[in-house]
Amino acid sequence: MAIIVTDAQMDGCFVMTRRAVMALSGGMDSTSLLLRLLREGYEVTCISYRYGQKHSIEIKKATENIKRLESNGLKLHQKIIDLSSAMGSFHSALTDDDFAVPEGHYEEEQMKQTVVPNRNAIFSSILYGMALSISSTEDTDVVIALGVHSGDHAIYPDCRPEFYNALSTAFEIGNWDSQRVKFELPYIDGNKTTILIDALQSCEFLGLDFDEILGSTITSYNPDVLGRSSGRSGSDVERILAFYDIGRKDPIEYVESWESVLENALRLKNEFGE
């Protein structure tokens, strides 16, 4: 297990704890990001949001991994914030019970139905306020880390780098002491395959079981009542292909066999010429 450095004397020098705030959905990307931050020696405050999402089991998965990481001596905190009274009324396949989650490849036009209006702006605003508060009370610089990546750019406009550049500028203008807070998007030029490779490296460094950690994540937008991933939503397909790319079987449970969901994902990949 890696040793996380806190405020202490080391070789006659005073070493300050590195602080980070992040959104932890309970999915593959944000969980991998959390592992990366812990690997880099950050004390992490994780914000998990209830926003009326149909796949709210992701909050349970996030909490499971928080407890697992804490039991390994890693320093982190989780706050669950309920936004469902507001965002639950937004028009999206992820929040509207009368609006089915589409199946297929992320490149398909209907995947835009999974966009939740202004979601990342709302989440980021709360993260920024949390980061400023931690910076003030702990007298430290704070990083806001987000797991957005290039695979999201085509469908989700609020995952694009220009969005976060504009958002960061607005937050800097609208707050005192904003020079102590900054956004970091380490996966912005990557994809789910590179994210999984990063998670593997983090688990090796931290002495953690990769399958155990990733087995307590969920990426599916339409899991069944038992919490099993459908393997059919765009987010499922992207995840399945990433595990295939790194030569591993996904440790989560799918409604169908791994062989079946992989066959479907590879068929869609071939159809879109990837």
N, C-alpha and C positions, 0 to 999 in steps of 0.2 A: 504493500500500500504506500502511496506517496504521502509525504508529510506536507501539510498545508501550513505555510508560514504565517503567523499572526504577529501582532505587535510584540517585539522581543528584541533582545540584544543578540546580535550575531557578529562575531569577530569585531566587537567594539562599535558596531553600527546599529542604529535603531531602524528596524525594518517595519514598514507600515503594511497592514493588511490591504490587499487589493480588493476593491468592491465592485460588484456588478449587480445589475437588475435585469431581469429578462422575463419574457412571457413564456410560461411552460404550459403548453396545451395538453401534453400527454402523448403527443404524436412522435414520430420518428425524428423529425428535423429538430424540434425544440429539445428533445431529450439528448440528442447527439450534441447539440450546442451546450447544454448544461454540463455534459461530460467534458467538453473541451475547456470550458471556463474553470472547472475544478482542476483539470490537468494543468492549467496555466497558473494555478495558485489563487484564484479568486474566492472570496466569500460571496455567496450568491443569494440574493433575494429573488424568489420565483413567484411570479404573479400568474395565477390560473383564473380564467374567466368563465363564468356561466353566463351565456348570452342567449339562451333559448335554443341552443343547438340540439338537434335530434341525437347526435352522437355524444351526449354528455358523459358517457362512460369514460371518455378521455380524461375527465377530472379524477376519476377513481384511479386510473392508470398512473397519472402524474403523482398522486399521493402515495401510491405503492412504491414508486421509485424514489421519492423523497425519503421515505422511511428506510428503504434499503440502503441508500447512500449515507444517511445519517448513522446507520448501524455500522458502517465501515469507517466511521470517524471523520467524515467529511462535513465541512461547515457550510450549512445552507438553511434557508428559511422558505416557507411557503405561505402565501396569502391567497385565499380564494375570494374573488370579488364577484358579486352577483349583479349583472347588468341585464338580466332577462326581462325585467319589467319594461325596459326601453327597447333593447335590441331584439327581443322576442317577437316584436310586431313588425320588424323589417321584412321586406319582401325578398325572400331567398329560398332556394330549395333546401338549405340547411336549417331553416327556422320555421318554415310554413308547413303545417301538417297536410295541407291540401296541395302541396307542390312536391312531386316525387323527385328524389335525387336521381339525376341522369346516370346512365351507365355508359361505358365506352372509354375512349382515349382522351387525354387532356386536350389534344389539339382540335377536337370536335367542337363545333359552334355551341352546342347545347350545354357544354361545361360552364359557360358563362352564367348559367342558372345557379351555380354554387357560390357566386360572388355575394357576400353580405355587404350591403352598402356602407361605406365609410368605416368598416370594421377596424382596419389597422390604424387609422387616424385616431379612433377612440381609444384603442388599446395603447397606442404610443403616447397619447396625452396623459393617461394614467401612469404609465411607466416613467414619463418625464417628471411628473409631480412627485412620484415616489423617490426617484433618483435625487432630485433637489432636496427632498426632506432628509434622506440619508446623508447626503453631502453636508448639510447644515448641522445635523445632530452628531455626526461622527467626525466632522472636520476632515473630509477626504474627497478626492476626486472619484467619480462614479461613471462606469461604463454602462450604457444601455445596449445589451446584445440581443439581436434578433436573428432568427434562423431562416429568413427569406432567401430564396435562391433562384437561379436563372430559369429553372423549369416552371416556375410560377408566373413568369413575366407575361406570357402570351394571354393568359386568362385573367390574372389578378393585377390590375393596374396599381394597386396599393402595395405591391411587392417590388416595384421597380426602383432602381437607385435614384432617379430624378425625383421621385415622390419623397423619399427620405431626405434628400438634400434640401428640398423646399420645406419640408416639415421641420427639420433641424434649424433652418434659418428663422422660421416663424417663432419657434420656441425660444430661440436665443434672444430675439427681439422682445418677446413678451415676458421675460423673467429676469430677475436679478440673479447674479452668480452663475449664470448659465455656462460660463467658461470652465466650470468644474464638472460639467456633464457632457458626454459625447456619445453618439451612436456608433456602434460597431456592427458590421454586417459581414462576418467572415465567410459566409457561404454564397455571397451575392453573385459570384461568377462561376459557382459550381452547380452540381445537380445532386439528385438523391444517391447516386453511386458514390460520388466523392464524399458526400456526407457520411455514408456508411463506413467508408474507409477511414474517415476521421474518427468515427465512433469506435472502430476497432482499435485504433492507435491509442485512444484515450483509455479504453478499458484495460489494455495491456499495461499502460503506464500506471493506472490507478489500482491495478490488481483486482479488477472486477470481471465477472462472467458476462461476456457480450450477449449471449443468448438469453440469459436471465434478465438483463436490463432491457434489451429490445423486445423480449417476450412480454414485457409489461408496458407496451406502447400500443396505440391503435391509430391507424391512418385512415381507416374506412369512414366514409360519410354516411353509410347505410348498413351498420351492423345489425344483426338480428337481435331478438329479445334476450338471448343468452350472451350477447356481447361479442359474438363471433363476426369477423370481418367478412363482407360479402365477396371480396375479390373481384368485383365488377365495376365499382365506381372508378373514376379517373384517378383519384388519389391511391386507390388500391393497386391499380395497374402499374402506376409509376413506381410504387414501393416494391411490388413483386419483381419487376424488371431490374431494379437496383440490387436486390438480393441475388438474382440470377447472375448479374454482371460480376459480382464479387465471389461467385461460386459457392454460395451458402443457401440453405433452406431457411426461409423466414420462420422464426420460432413461435409466431403467434398462431392462433387457431382460426382457420377459415371455415365457412359453411361447407365448402367442397374440399376435396383433397388438394394438397399442394400441387400434385401433378396436373389436376384439372385447371386450377387458377393460373398456373404457369403457362399451360397450353393456350389458354384464352389471351393472356397478356402478350405472349409471343406472336399470336395471330394478329392482334391489334397493332403491334409494333411493325410487323411486316406490311400491313395494310397502309400504314402511314410512312413507309419507306425509311424507317429510322435504322 
